[in-house]
Each structure stands twice: as structure tokens, then as C-alpha cells.
Amino acid sequence: MTETVIRSRKIKEKKRVYPPRRPVPDLGLDKGAEKLTPERIESTIRSVLDNETGARLKVYVDTCAHCGLCSEACHFFWSHDGDPSYSPAGKVKQTISEIVKKKGKVDADFIRGAAEIAYTECNLCRRCSMYCPFGIDIAYMMLTVRRIAHLLGVVPQYIQDTAHSHSATMNQMWVKDDEWIDSLLWQEEEAAEEIPELRIPLEKEGADILYSVIGPEPKFRAQLIYQAAVIMHEAGVDWTMPATPGWDNSDMCMYTGDNEMMGRLKKVHFETAMRLKNKRIVMGECGHAFRSIFDMGNRWLAWKMPPIPVTHAIEFYAELFRDKKIKVKKKFEKPVTLHDPCNIVRGRGLHEMARYVVNEICTDFIEMHPNREHNFCCSAGGGVINTGPPFRNKRVEGNRIKAEQLFAAKSKGAQVVIAPCHNCHGGLEDIIHHYNLKMELKFLGDIIYEVMER
């Protein structure tokens, strides 16, 4: 009998009254909802339903039998002791089902509540879709709610601020053009103290690889650029980084529902690589950025696949080890466990490749359970962590199941959690702190840099 079945029975045996939902105060949601009129709500919803969704949404809404098989896939449902309002089907019923059934004739309070559910109680992780007998894509349905909320101006303040940064600077952290170049030169100087001949090539036309990162790296995690430069140098690859906007591959607009801005961001990113005549884009360790470049932004721009091949860091590291371009001096000895990020595991299938890299660099690897495509989400992805401090407690308490999963791995000896994704790092860091798990958190690049020969 699996742990999931045991937990399921415990949940079903409990007969309890769940506390009522209380809206979390947020300026973006509250002030946005105050400006709405019934006419604007209805016309906006009808425009989205008539012009953007087509038969796909209608089929999903009509097909859902509310059977509840998706419930036990959801970390929010588990972490709230089986409260049905947190189940994927429950969230659909409280939001898009009502919107479609009433043909947009809903009020401002409804929109405000639906927006809070869609932005802060669903990570769009698609784990639920794996267990739906009809294969309904609930993440798509929640994204449709977010799209409507964006067009109505009812978006959590913090993530909307990030989207504004994207629109003004083409990166999510308001990094100015000269600050970006200064950050790269700073990391080159730091790395040159270790390897004097190391350089971070800027604007190198015809380089095999354009290396792109997310906005927080130059702002908060500049050491990751340093480490990437050392890895690139020691592997002897032909690479470059852009000195112009287009270097940031992140995309919170994808998660606010601002599809137009998502398209602008991806257009600039792809055109930067095309201008430099690079053969492919290699991305740092980020899940949502990969989703945006490989699966959503490219399609908004009418490309079935990206116009330039895109390689996630996990694929790139695996390639370097298989081609013996990196040699390990001494493997990492602390016992590690691996978190499977949703967007590059369920969304791309890189789970075995990640394990290949972990086993190349670590001596003692302890699996979490469940794992691979069945792994529980970090509860930070899907833009949820970017809704900011007002929703931090909801996010962390909504993923107690992840804390239990980490604790079980720790009980087997794991001391370090490897999470090859920025949002996963942020989410797991909060969970580890909140539940006092006392585990270290690392990127794959952190360990590769530590153990490689140079």
C-alpha cells in the first residue's frame, strides 16, 4: 500500500468543518476590483471566451465530471487536510466554470476572489492533469482566469510590479543596461583572480552558445554567473553573453496573463541570438523561463518550436559530462536529494538527465518519494512566489506536503537538497526555514563548480 493511499484514507476518514476562506489584503487585487463595472467585466470576459479560447476551454469545462481524482495530485489539497475547495476541480468550479456558465455576468467580488485563487492557490504545475481520466489541462484553465484578471486590472501588486519592470527594461529586476554590463565585468574580474585567462565574451558574433540567465542573477545571485563562466571556460566551449536587452530569459508576464508582453520579451530574446548568429541558446537553471521560451512565448509568436534551439542547463551539463569536457576532481560527499522542477520534468522530461548529472558529481544520492514527474511542486512556481509577502504564509502553509517529503528524505540521511530552478530555490528555502528542516539548498552548478578539475 502506497503512502499516497494511506494518506488518502486518513483524509477521507476525517469528518471536519473547514474554515471559511478569508481574502488576503492586496492593493493590486483590492484596488483593481474597486474600479470594475458589470459592463466592463462582461465585455472583457466575452472577448476572451469568443476570441482567445475557442473549443478547447468549452470542452474542458463541459467534460469535467468533478470526480475528484485530481484532488490527491494537488499539494494545496493535501496541505489543507483534504479541503475540497483547494482541490483542482474545486478551484475550477469556483472560477472558470462559473465564468463560462454565466457568460461573464459575474460581479467584481467574484473576479477578485477568482483572481486570488488563480494567482495564489495554483502553481500551474500540471500534476493534476496526470491523474485526470480525461486529460484536462487545469493549468490552462487557471491561466485563462489570470488572462481575464489581467485584462480587468485585477492582479496582485508584487507580480504586476515585476511585469511593469519587464515592459520598461526587458528584465524583471529593473537592471539598467550599464548595470548589466558592469555585473558581467565584475564577475569576470572575480573569476580572473582564480583563472587569469578567463573571460566572459560579450556580443561575440557566431559563437556556438548564447548563454542567458534570469533577472535576479545579476541582482542577487551574481556568483552563478561566475560559476557558469568557470564551467564554460574549463569545458572549452565557444560562448557569449549579450550586452543588450534580451539577456533576461525570465517571464512573469506569462504568469500575469499579459500575453502581449510575453511575446515582446521572447521576441527580444530570440532576436538577440539571431542578431549574434548564435547556434543555440543555453539557459541557466530556471524552470519557468524554459517554459516561456520553449512552450509558451514561442507559440504566442506563432512558432511551433523556438526559431533557435534552446538547451536547459541540465541538458547542457549532461552533454559536458558525456563528452568528457568536464572532469570531476572529487565527488561531493554530503548525502543529497533532488527536487524535480515541474517545468523541466513534467514539462520537458529531463528527470533522468538530472539524475545522470547528480550521480556524476555526488557520492550519495537519496531519492525523494514520489519523484520524477510525480514529484510535488515547490509551491513557488507559476508566479505564486512573485505575488510577494502578502501571500507568503498561504504559499508555505499550502505546501506542508513538500515539507513532509523533504523531512522523509532527511530521515534517510539527506543533508542537501539540489533544486535546478530559481523559483524552486526560493520556495524550498521558505519551506525549509518555516518547518525548521535544517537542510542545505544548492543548484547543480554550485556543486559542479565545487568538484570539477581546473
C-alpha positions in Angstrom: 0.0 0.0 0.0 1.5 3.3 -1.1 2.0 6.3 1.2 -0.5 8.2 -1.0 -3.2 5.7 -0.4 -2.6 5.7 3.3 -2.8 9.5 3.5 -5.8 9.4 1.2 -7.7 7.2 3.6 -6.7 9.3 6.6 -8.1 12.4 4.8 -11.4 10.7 3.9 -11.8 9.3 7.4 -11.7 12.8 8.8 -15.1 14.5 9.2 -14.4 18.1 9.8 -15.7 21.5 9.0 -13.1 23.5 7.1 -12.6 27.2 8.0 -14.1 29.7 5.6 -11.8 31.4 3.1 -10.7 34.9 4.1 -9.3 37.2 1.3 -5.7 38.2 1.8 -5.5 42.1 1.6 -3.6 43.1 -1.5 -3.6 46.5 -3.2 -3.5 45.1 -6.7 -6.5 42.9 -6.2 -8.5 45.2 -4.0 -8.0 48.5 -5.9 -8.3 46.8 -9.2 -11.7 45.2 -8.3 -13.0 48.6 -7.0 -12.7 50.0 -10.5 -14.8 47.3 -12.2 -18.2 47.7 -13.6 -20.6 44.9 -14.7 -20.4 46.1 -18.3 -16.6 46.0 -18.4 -16.4 42.6 -16.7 -18.9 41.0 -19.1 -17.4 42.6 -22.3 -13.9 41.6 -21.3 -14.8 38.0 -20.5 -16.9 37.6 -23.7 -13.9 38.9 -25.7 -11.6 36.3 -24.1 -14.1 33.5 -24.5 -15.0 34.4 -28.0 -11.6 35.3 -29.4 -8.9 33.5 -27.4 -10.2 30.2 -26.0 -12.2 28.5 -28.7 -13.5 25.0 -28.3 -10.6 23.9 -26.0 -11.9 25.6 -22.9 -15.5 24.7 -23.5 -14.6 21.0 -23.9 -12.6 21.1 -20.7 -15.4 22.8 -18.7 -18.1 20.5 -20.1 -16.1 17.4 -19.7 -15.0 17.8 -16.1 -17.1 15.3 -14.1 -15.9 16.7 -10.7 -14.8 13.1 -9.9 -12.1 14.4 -7.6 -9.3 12.2 -9.0 -7.2 15.3 -9.5 -7.5 16.2 -5.8 -4.8 14.0 -4.4 -2.3 15.3 -7.0 -2.5 18.8 -5.5 -0.2 20.0 -2.8 -2.7 22.6 -1.7 -5.4 19.9 -1.2 -3.0 17.7 0.9 -1.7 20.5 2.9 -5.2 21.7 3.9 -6.2 18.3 5.1 -8.4 17.5 2.1 -10.4 20.7 2.0 -12.3 20.2 -1.3 -12.2 24.0 -2.1 -8.4 23.6 -2.6 -8.7 20.7 -5.0 -8.1 21.4 -8.7 -11.7 20.6 -9.6 -12.8 22.8 -6.7 -10.7 25.7 -7.9 -12.1 25.3 -11.4 -15.7 25.2 -10.1 -15.1 28.4 -8.1 -13.6 30.3 -11.1 -13.8 29.5 -14.8 -16.8 27.2 -14.6 -18.9 30.0 -13.2 -17.5 32.5 -15.6 -18.4 30.2 -18.6 -21.8 29.2 -17.2 -22.8 32.8 -16.5 -21.3 34.0 -19.8 -19.4 36.7 -18.0 -22.3 38.0 -15.9 -20.3 38.0 -12.6 -19.6 40.8 -10.2 -16.4 42.5 -9.0 -16.2 40.5 -5.8 -16.3 37.3 -7.8 -13.5 38.5 -10.1 -11.4 39.5 -7.0 -11.9 36.0 -5.4 -11.3 34.2 -8.7 -8.1 36.2 -9.2 -6.8 35.3 -5.8 -7.4 31.6 -6.3 -5.8 31.6 -9.8 -2.7 33.6 -8.8 -2.0 32.3 -5.3 -3.6 28.9 -4.9 -2.5 27.2 -8.1 1.1 26.8 -9.3 0.1 25.7 -12.8 2.3 22.6 -12.1 0.1 20.3 -14.2 0.5 17.4 -11.7 -3.3 17.2 -11.5 -3.6 16.7 -15.3 -1.6 13.5 -15.0 -4.4 12.0 -12.8 -7.4 13.4 -14.7 -9.1 10.5 -16.5 -10.0 12.9 -19.3 -6.6 14.6 -19.5 -8.0 18.1 -18.7 -5.3 20.8 -18.6 -6.3 22.6 -15.5 -3.2 24.9 -15.7 -4.6 26.2 -19.0 -7.9 26.9 -17.3 -6.3 28.8 -14.5 -4.2 30.7 -17.0 -7.4 31.7 -18.7 -8.7 33.1 -15.4 -5.4 35.0 -15.0 -5.8 36.3 -18.5 -9.2 37.7 -17.8 -8.0 39.2 -14.4 -5.0 40.9 -16.2 -7.3 42.5 -18.8 -9.5 43.7 -16.0 -6.6 45.1 -14.0 -7.1 42.8 -11.0 -3.6 41.4 -10.4 -1.5 41.0 -7.2 0.6 44.1 -6.8 4.0 42.5 -6.5 3.8 40.4 -9.6 2.3 43.3 -11.5 5.3 45.4 -10.5 7.6 42.7 -11.9 5.6 42.7 -15.2 6.0 46.5 -15.3 9.8 46.1 -14.9 9.7 43.7 -17.9 7.8 46.2 -20.0 10.2 49.1 -19.1 13.6 47.4 -19.1 13.1 44.0 -20.7 14.2 42.4 -17.4 12.3 41.6 -14.2 14.6 43.4 -11.8 14.9 47.0 -13.2 18.5 46.3 -14.1 19.8 49.1 -16.3 21.8 48.4 -19.4 25.1 49.7 -18.0 24.4 47.9 -14.7 24.1 44.6 -16.6 27.5 45.1 -18.3 29.1 46.2 -15.0 27.8 43.0 -13.4 29.4 40.8 -16.1 32.7 42.7 -15.9 32.7 42.4 -12.1 32.2 38.6 -12.3 34.9 38.3 -14.9 37.3 40.2 -12.7 36.4 37.9 -9.7 36.8 34.8 -11.8 40.1 36.1 -13.3 41.6 36.0 -9.8 41.1 32.3 -9.9 41.8 31.7 -13.6 43.7 34.7 -15.0 43.0 33.9 -18.7 39.2 33.6 -18.1 36.9 36.0 -20.0 33.2 36.4 -20.3 32.8 37.1 -24.0 30.3 39.9 -24.8 28.5 40.2 -28.1 30.6 37.5 -29.8 29.1 37.1 -33.3 28.9 33.5 -34.5 29.5 31.9 -31.1 28.1 28.4 -30.7 26.2 29.3 -27.5 24.3 32.4 -26.3 24.2 31.9 -22.5 21.1 33.6 -20.9 20.1 34.0 -17.3 17.1 35.3 -15.3 17.0 38.9 -13.9 17.7 38.0 -10.3 21.1 36.6 -11.1 23.0 39.9 -11.6 20.9 41.4 -8.8 21.1 38.7 -6.1 23.0 35.6 -7.3 25.9 37.0 -9.3 28.0 34.1 -8.1 26.1 31.9 -10.5 27.4 33.9 -13.5 30.9 33.5 -12.0 30.4 29.7 -11.7 28.9 29.4 -15.3 31.9 31.3 -16.6 34.3 28.9 -15.0 32.4 25.9 -16.3 32.3 27.3 -19.8 36.0 28.1 -19.7 37.1 24.8 -18.4 34.8 22.9 -20.9 36.4 24.9 -23.7 33.0 25.8 -25.3 32.5 28.7 -27.7 30.1 31.0 -25.9 29.0 34.6 -25.4 26.6 36.7 -23.4 24.6 39.7 -24.8 25.4 43.2 -23.7 21.9 44.4 -24.8 18.4 43.8 -23.6 17.4 40.3 -24.4 19.8 38.7 -21.8 17.0 38.0 -19.3 15.1 34.8 -20.2 12.6 35.1 -17.3 8.9 36.0 -17.9 6.5 36.9 -15.2 4.2 38.4 -17.8 3.4 34.9 -18.9 2.1 34.3 -15.4 0.1 37.6 -15.0 -1.8 36.9 -18.2 -0.1 39.7 -20.2 0.4 37.6 -23.3 1.3 40.6 -25.4 4.2 41.5 -23.2 5.2 37.8 -23.0 5.5 37.9 -26.8 7.6 41.1 -26.7 10.0 39.5 -24.2 10.5 36.3 -26.2 10.9 38.3 -29.5 13.7 40.4 -28.0 15.4 37.2 -26.5 15.3 35.3 -29.8 16.2 38.3 -31.9 19.3 38.8 -29.7 20.6 35.3 -30.5 19.7 35.7 -34.2 21.5 39.1 -34.4 24.6 37.5 -33.0 24.2 34.5 -35.3 24.5 32.1 -32.3 23.8 28.4 -33.0 21.7 27.8 -29.8 20.6 29.3 -26.6 21.8 27.7 -23.4 19.8 28.7 -20.3 20.7 28.8 -16.7 18.9 26.7 -14.1 15.4 28.0 -14.3 12.1 26.2 -14.9 9.6 29.0 -15.7 11.9 30.7 -18.2 12.3 27.4 -20.0 8.6 27.1 -20.2 8.3 30.5 -21.6 10.9 30.1 -24.3 10.2 26.5 -25.2 6.5 26.1 -24.8 4.5 29.4 -24.5 6.3 32.6 -25.7 7.4 30.9 -28.9 3.8 29.7 -29.6 2.4 33.2 -28.9 4.8 34.4 -31.6 3.4 31.7 -34.0 6.5 29.4 -33.8 5.6 25.8 -33.1 9.2 25.4 -31.8 11.7 28.2 -31.0 13.5 29.6 -34.0 16.8 28.8 -32.4 17.4 25.5 -30.5 17.1 26.0 -26.7 19.0 23.9 -24.2 18.3 23.9 -20.5 21.3 23.9 -18.1 20.5 20.2 -17.1 20.8 19.1 -20.7 24.0 21.2 -21.1 25.6 19.8 -18.0 24.8 16.2 -19.1 26.3 16.9 -22.5 29.5 18.2 -21.0 29.9 15.1 -18.8 29.1 12.7 -21.6 31.6 14.4 -23.9 34.1 14.4 -21.1 34.6 18.1 -21.4 34.4 18.4 -17.6 36.3 16.1 -15.2 35.5 15.6 -11.5 38.4 16.0 -9.1 36.5 14.6 -6.1 32.8 13.9 -5.8 30.6 15.9 -3.4 30.4 13.8 -0.3 27.4 15.1 1.7 24.2 13.0 1.0 21.9 14.8 -1.4 18.3 14.6 -2.6 16.9 16.0 -5.8 13.8 18.2 -6.3 12.3 17.7 -9.7 11.1 21.1 -11.0 7.7 20.9 -12.7 8.5 22.9 -15.9 11.6 20.9 -16.9 10.4 17.5 -15.6 6.7 17.3 -16.3 7.1 19.9 -19.0 10.3 18.6 -20.7 11.1 15.2 -19.3 14.6 15.9 -18.0 14.3 13.8 -14.9 16.8 11.0 -15.9 19.2 13.5 -17.3 19.2 15.4 -14.0 19.9 12.1 -12.2 22.8 11.3 -14.5 24.4 14.7 -13.6 23.8 14.2 -9.9 25.4 10.8 -10.0 28.4 12.2 -11.9 29.1 14.7 -9.2 27.8 13.2 -5.9 28.7 10.1 -4.0 25.4 9.6 -2.1 22.1 10.3 -3.8 18.8 9.7 -1.9 15.6 9.9 -3.8 12.6 11.8 -2.6 9.3 10.0 -2.9 7.3 10.5 -5.0 9.8 11.6 -7.6 10.4 12.4 -11.3 7.1 13.5 -13.0 5.2 12.6 -9.8 7.2 14.9 -7.6 5.3 17.5 -5.6 5.7 21.1 -6.7 7.8 23.6 -4.7 4.7 25.9 -4.4 6.7 28.8 -5.6 6.4 28.3 -9.4 3.7 29.5 -11.6 4.4 33.1 -10.4 3.0 32.3 -7.0 6.2 33.3 -5.1 6.2 36.6 -7.2 2.8 37.6 -5.7 5.0 38.7 -2.8 4.9 38.9 1.0 1.1 39.2 1.4 0.8 35.6 0.2 3.9 34.1 1.7 2.2 32.3 4.5 -0.5 31.0 2.3 2.1 29.6 -0.1 4.3 28.0 2.6 1.4 26.6 4.6 -0.2 25.4 1.3 2.8 23.1 0.8 3.2 21.2 4.1 3.2 18.1 2.0 6.5 19.2 0.5 8.0 19.7 3.9 6.9 16.2 4.8 8.5 14.9 1.6 11.8 16.7 2.4 11.7 15.5 6.0 11.3 11.9 4.9 14.4 12.3 2.6 16.3 13.9 5.5 15.3 10.9 7.8 17.1 8.7 5.3 20.2 10.8 5.6 19.9 13.6 3.0 21.6 16.8 4.1 21.5 18.8 0.9 18.6 19.5 -1.5 19.5 20.0 -5.1 17.0 22.2 -6.9 17.9 23.1 -10.5 15.5 26.0 -10.7 15.4 29.6 -9.3 11.8 29.7 -8.2 12.2 26.2 -6.6 15.1 27.6 -4.7 13.0 30.4 -3.3 10.1 28.2 -2.5 12.1 25.4 -0.9 14.2 27.9 1.1 11.0 29.3 2.7 9.7 25.8 3.4 13.0 24.6 4.9 13.0 27.7 7.1 9.3 27.6 8.1 9.3 24.0 9.0 12.8 24.1 10.6 14.2 21.3 8.4 17.8 22.4 8.6 18.8 21.3 5.1 21.2 23.0 2.7 20.0 24.0 -0.7 22.1 24.0 -3.9 22.0 24.4 -7.6 23.7 21.8 -9.8 26.1 24.5 -10.9 27.1 25.1 -7.3 28.3 21.5 -6.9 29.8 21.2 -10.4 31.9 24.3 -9.7 33.0 22.8 -6.4 34.0 19.4 -7.6 35.4 20.0 -11.1 39.0 19.9 -12.1 40.6 23.2 -13.0 
